[in-house]
Amino acid sequence: MKYFKQSLSALLVSSSLISGYVCADINISGFGSIVAGKTLGTVDDPLNPGQKRDEILTADFYDVGQYNNDFSFKPETMFALQFVADMGEKLKVTGQLVAKGTDDFSPEFDWYYLTYQATDELTLMAGRRNIPMYYFSEFSEVGYAYPWMRPPSNLYWWQVTQFNGLTAMYDFTLGDYSNTVSFFYGNEYSNDNKEMNYYDKLYGGTARAVNEFWTDILGINWNLSGDFFDVRFVYFQNDRDRDTIAQDGSVTVMTPFSQTFLGFGGTVDLAQFTILFDMNMVEYDDAHGTEYPTYLISLVYNMDEFHPYLSYSKADHKRSKRVVKDDYEEHYLMSYGIRYDFHPSASIKLQYDKFVEQGHEATGWAYHGDSDTISIGVDFIF
């Protein structure tokens, strides 16, 4: 929690813009990460028996940011600018421009939305934002806002993370506790989805494009804060569809299904220790009864500018309607590191990740493979 508050307090820089007959106050802020890393060995290729390959750690599933045995800055280095224009009369416009190494630093607007302060308690938003899946989802790319190099990628791994839609946010107090309840609705049409294209090729496919559609995303997000804790509960459901376009233009359509997402996460500050946690369950109403239970627990020791930490995250894949129910995708990630706040607006981090593959090889779900990875980076805000 303290990292997020530090980020917000330092993030905004004010300026003004006068153009023609329009006058708006512009808040310009930015953040970024310069990160490099590599895996440390080779592993039996889980999809090609008898062959060896470099270890691989997927640090960013959505953008397929991966480390192998070659030292690289590309998987996680990124820069972002956020513009908030106060139009007066309680109306604001926000845009966020991001350039990532995984996209060869080609800039893209990944957030853009209107905010209307209807009352002191009620805020209405319309446009494109992150889906509030996890505790850190809405600032998961602001490395300065949390202790680790990244939120554990085997939790933050979905091929869709954003949506276009509406949000109504209501703030209120309940006793000594601050509350924010948000209702959201929207859709995401992810054409030529990078993560799904990667998996198609990983399993020998030759698709021209894989398109992923999440529609009728409807949910609630509730944040509760006290003197020493901040927790979040989220529930949403949506319909899912996918089509794969072959090189000859033919289209294969996946059988549509709906999913539900249930999550509970937060931070607890106890003297010099901070505990961070996230627990989630995703369920499909597909023919297999697919379930994805995941969880994270992390402990940080705060010593002035130094913050050593460890974290454990676990992801599983169950199919309750199959004869074999548990032998599918499964893995855990153990991370050790230290954050050093060497500047009021910047920190340096060093992290070691041990990824352990526990999936079922015979069914092709052990596709990650074990890996040991070292990474070092600087996170900053301005």
C-alpha positions in Angstrom: 0.0 0.0 0.0 2.8 2.5 0.9 4.4 2.1 -2.6 1.1 3.1 -4.3 0.7 6.1 -2.1 4.2 7.2 -2.8 3.7 6.9 -6.5 0.5 9.0 -6.5 2.0 11.7 -4.4 5.0 12.2 -6.7 3.5 11.3 -10.1 1.8 14.5 -11.3 3.5 17.6 -12.7 1.2 20.6 -13.6 1.3 22.8 -16.6 -1.3 24.7 -18.6 -2.4 24.8 -22.2 -4.2 27.6 -24.0 -5.3 27.0 -27.6 -7.8 29.1 -29.4 -10.9 29.4 -27.3 -10.1 26.3 -25.2 -8.3 26.6 -21.9 -7.5 23.5 -19.9 -5.1 22.6 -17.1 -2.9 19.7 -18.1 -1.3 17.4 -15.6 1.6 15.6 -17.2 3.1 12.7 -15.4 5.2 9.7 -16.4 6.7 6.5 -15.3 9.0 3.8 -16.6 11.3 0.9 -16.0 14.7 0.0 -17.4 15.1 -3.7 -16.7 17.6 -6.3 -17.9 17.9 -10.0 -17.2 18.6 -13.5 -18.4 17.9 -17.1 -17.6 20.8 -19.2 -16.2 20.8 -22.6 -18.0 19.2 -25.1 -20.3 16.3 -27.5 -19.8 14.7 -30.5 -21.5 12.3 -29.1 -24.1 8.9 -30.2 -22.8 7.4 -30.0 -26.3 10.3 -31.7 -28.1 11.4 -34.8 -26.2 15.1 -35.5 -26.3 16.0 -32.0 -27.2 17.5 -29.2 -25.0 16.7 -25.5 -25.2 17.4 -22.3 -23.2 15.4 -21.8 -20.1 12.6 -19.3 -20.6 10.9 -17.1 -18.1 7.8 -15.3 -19.4 7.9 -12.1 -17.3 5.0 -10.5 -19.2 2.4 -12.9 -20.6 0.2 -10.3 -22.2 3.0 -8.8 -24.3 5.1 -12.0 -24.4 8.1 -10.5 -22.7 10.4 -13.4 -22.2 13.9 -13.9 -20.9 16.3 -16.6 -22.2 20.0 -17.2 -21.8 20.8 -14.0 -23.7 21.1 -10.9 -21.5 18.4 -8.6 -22.7 16.7 -5.2 -21.9 13.7 -5.9 -24.2 11.2 -8.0 -22.2 10.3 -5.4 -19.6 11.8 -2.1 -20.3 9.1 0.5 -21.0 8.2 4.2 -20.8 4.9 5.9 -20.3 3.4 9.4 -20.3 0.0 10.2 -18.8 -2.0 13.4 -19.6 -4.9 14.5 -17.5 -6.7 17.5 -18.9 -9.1 19.3 -16.5 -11.8 20.7 -18.8 -13.6 22.5 -16.0 -17.2 21.8 -14.8 -16.0 18.6 -13.1 -14.9 17.0 -16.4 -11.4 15.5 -17.1 -9.8 13.6 -20.0 -7.0 11.1 -19.4 -4.7 9.6 -22.0 -1.7 7.3 -21.4 0.9 6.8 -24.0 3.2 3.7 -23.6 6.3 2.5 -25.4 7.5 -1.0 -24.6 10.6 -3.0 -25.6 8.4 -5.9 -26.6 6.9 -3.6 -29.3 10.2 -2.2 -30.3 9.3 1.0 -28.4 6.5 1.9 -30.8 4.2 4.2 -28.8 0.6 3.4 -28.3 -2.3 4.9 -26.3 -3.4 2.1 -24.0 -5.6 4.2 -21.8 -8.0 7.0 -22.8 -11.1 7.9 -20.9 -13.4 10.7 -19.6 -14.0 11.3 -15.9 -17.0 13.2 -14.6 -17.2 14.1 -10.9 -21.0 13.8 -10.5 -20.9 14.5 -6.8 -18.3 14.5 -4.0 -18.8 10.7 -3.7 -19.7 9.6 -7.2 -17.3 9.5 -10.1 -18.3 8.4 -13.6 -15.8 7.2 -16.2 -16.1 6.2 -19.9 -13.4 4.9 -22.1 -10.5 2.4 -22.1 -8.8 1.3 -18.9 -7.4 -1.9 -17.3 -9.9 -4.5 -16.1 -9.5 -4.5 -12.2 -8.8 -8.2 -12.1 -6.1 -8.3 -9.5 -5.1 -6.0 -6.6 -2.3 -4.5 -8.7 -4.0 -4.6 -12.1 -4.7 -0.9 -12.4 -1.1 0.1 -11.8 0.7 -3.2 -12.7 3.0 -1.4 -15.2 4.1 1.3 -12.6 7.1 -0.6 -11.2 7.8 2.1 -8.6 4.4 1.3 -7.0 5.3 -2.1 -5.6 8.4 -3.8 -4.1 9.1 -6.5 -6.7 10.5 -6.3 -10.2 7.1 -7.2 -11.5 3.8 -8.7 -10.1 4.2 -12.5 -10.4 3.6 -13.3 -14.0 2.0 -16.7 -13.3 -0.9 -14.7 -11.8 -1.0 -11.8 -14.1 -1.1 -13.9 -17.2 -4.4 -13.3 -19.1 -4.4 -12.5 -22.9 -6.9 -9.7 -22.2 -6.2 -7.1 -19.6 -8.1 -4.0 -20.7 -11.6 -3.1 -21.7 -13.6 -0.3 -23.4 -16.6 0.6 -21.3 -18.2 2.4 -18.3 -17.3 2.7 -14.6 -19.2 4.2 -11.8 -17.2 4.7 -8.6 -18.7 5.5 -5.2 -16.6 6.6 -2.2 -17.9 6.4 1.4 -16.8 5.8 5.0 -17.9 3.0 7.2 -16.9 3.5 10.8 -13.2 4.2 10.6 -12.7 2.6 7.2 -12.6 4.2 3.8 -14.5 2.4 1.0 -14.6 2.7 -2.7 -17.1 0.5 -4.7 -16.9 0.4 -8.5 -19.3 -1.1 -11.0 -18.0 -1.6 -14.5 -19.2 -2.8 -17.8 -17.5 -3.1 -21.2 -16.0 -5.2 -24.0 -12.6 -6.0 -25.5 -12.1 -7.1 -29.1 -8.4 -8.1 -29.2 -7.6 -8.6 -32.9 -4.3 -10.3 -33.7 -3.8 -11.1 -30.0 -0.1 -11.3 -29.3 -0.3 -14.0 -26.6 -2.6 -16.3 -28.4 -0.6 -16.0 -31.6 2.5 -17.0 -29.6 0.8 -20.1 -28.3 -0.5 -21.0 -31.7 3.1 -21.0 -33.0 4.5 -22.7 -29.9 2.3 -25.8 -30.7 3.2 -25.8 -34.3 0.4 -23.7 -35.7 0.7 -21.4 -38.7 -2.2 -19.0 -38.1 -2.1 -15.6 -39.7 -4.0 -14.2 -36.6 -5.8 -15.3 -33.5 -8.5 -13.0 -32.3 -9.7 -13.0 -28.8 -13.1 -11.4 -27.8 -14.3 -10.7 -24.2 -17.8 -9.3 -24.3 -20.4 -8.1 -21.7 -17.7 -7.7 -19.0 -19.8 -6.9 -16.0 -18.4 -6.6 -12.5 -17.9 -5.0 -9.1 -14.7 -3.9 -7.3 -14.7 -3.0 -3.6 -11.7 -1.4 -1.9 -11.6 -1.2 1.9 -8.8 0.7 3.7 -7.9 1.2 7.4 -4.9 2.5 9.3 -2.6 -0.4 8.5 -4.3 -2.4 5.6 -5.9 -2.0 2.2 -7.9 -4.9 0.7 -9.8 -5.3 -2.5 -12.6 -7.7 -3.5 -13.5 -8.2 -7.2 -16.1 -10.2 -9.1 -16.9 -10.1 -12.8 -18.2 -12.2 -15.5 -18.0 -12.1 -19.3 -18.5 -14.0 -22.5 -15.5 -15.3 -24.4 -15.0 -16.1 -28.0 -12.0 -16.7 -30.3 -11.3 -17.3 -33.9 -8.2 -18.4 -35.7 -7.5 -17.1 -39.2 -5.3 -19.5 -41.3 -2.9 -18.4 -44.0 -5.4 -19.2 -46.7 -8.0 -17.0 -45.0 -10.2 -19.7 -43.6 -11.5 -19.2 -40.1 -11.8 -21.7 -37.2 -14.2 -20.6 -34.4 -13.8 -21.7 -30.8 -17.0 -22.9 -29.1 -18.0 -19.8 -27.1 -18.3 -19.9 -23.3 -18.6 -17.6 -20.4 -16.3 -17.1 -17.4 -16.4 -15.8 -13.9 -13.5 -14.2 -12.0 -13.4 -13.9 -8.2 -10.5 -12.2 -6.4 -9.4 -11.0 -3.0 -6.1 -9.3 -2.4 -4.4 -6.5 -0.5 -1.5 -5.2 1.7 -1.1 -5.2 5.4 1.6 -3.0 7.1 2.9 -4.4 10.5 5.6 -2.3 11.9 8.7 -3.0 9.7 6.9 -5.7 7.7 4.5 -5.5 4.8 2.5 -8.5 3.7 1.0 -8.6 0.2 -1.4 -11.2 -1.0 -3.7 -12.0 -3.9 -6.1 -15.0 -4.3 -8.2 -15.6 -7.4 -10.5 -18.2 -9.0 -11.4 -18.2 -12.6 -14.2 -20.6 -13.7 -15.4 -21.4 -17.3 -18.8 -22.9 -18.1 -17.2 -24.8 -20.9 -17.5 -28.6 -21.6 -14.5 -29.4 -19.3 -15.5 -27.4 -16.2 -12.2 -25.5 -16.4 -11.0 -23.8 -13.2 -7.8 -21.7 -12.6 -7.1 -21.2 -8.9 -4.1 -18.9 -8.3 -2.6 -17.2 -5.3 0.3 -15.0 -4.1 1.8 -14.3 -0.7 4.7 -12.0 -0.3 6.7 -10.6 2.7 8.7 -7.3 2.6 11.0 -6.1 5.3 11.3 -2.3 5.4 14.7 -0.9 6.5 14.6 2.8 5.6 15.5 2.9 1.9 16.1 -0.9 1.7 13.3 -3.4 1.2 14.3 -7.0 0.9 11.4 -9.3 0.0 10.4 -12.8 -1.0 7.2 -14.0 -2.7 5.5 -17.2 -3.6 2.9 -17.5 -6.3 1.1 -20.6 -7.5 -1.1 -21.3 -10.5 -3.2 -24.4 -11.2 -5.5 -25.6 -13.9 -8.3 -28.1 -13.1 -11.0 -29.7 -15.2 -13.8 -30.8 -13.0 -15.8 -32.5 -15.8 -13.0 -34.7 -17.0 -12.0 -38.2 -15.7 -8.5 -36.9 -15.0 -9.2 -33.7 -13.1 -5.9 -32.3 -11.9 -3.1 -33.1 -14.3 -3.0 -30.1 -16.5 -1.2 -26.8 -16.3 0.5 -26.2 -12.9 3.5 -24.3 -11.7 4.9 -22.1 -9.0 7.2 -19.1 -8.9 9.5 -18.3 -5.9 11.1 -14.9 -6.0 13.8 -13.2 -3.8 15.0 -9.7 -4.2 15.7 -6.3 -2.8 14.5 -2.8 -3.6 16.7 0.2 -2.8 15.1 3.7 -2.9 18.2 5.6 -3.9 16.2 8.7 -5.0 12.8 10.2 -4.0 11.4 9.3 -7.5 13.4 6.2 -8.4 14.4 2.8 -7.1 16.7 0.0 -8.1 15.8 -3.6 -7.8 17.6 -6.9 -8.0 15.6 -10.1 -8.2 16.1 -13.9 -8.6 13.2 -16.0 -9.8 12.9 -19.8 -9.6 10.0 -21.1 -11.8 9.1 -24.7 -11.3 7.0 -26.5 -13.9 4.5 -29.0 -12.5 2.3 -29.5 -15.5 1.4 -32.8 -17.1 3.9 -33.5 -19.9 1.8 -36.1 -21.7 -1.0 -33.7 -22.3 1.3 -30.9 -23.5 0.6 -28.6 -20.5 4.2 -28.6 -19.2 5.1 -26.1 -21.9 6.9 -23.6 -19.7 9.8 -25.7 -18.4 11.8 -24.9 -15.2 13.9 -21.8 -15.1 16.2 -19.7 -12.9 16.4 -16.0 -13.8 18.2 -13.0 -12.6 17.1 -9.5 -13.4 18.1 -6.0 -12.4 16.3 -2.7 -13.1 15.5 0.9 -12.2 11.9 2.0 -11.8 11.1 5.8 -11.9 8.3 8.3 -11.9 8.2 11.9 -12.9 
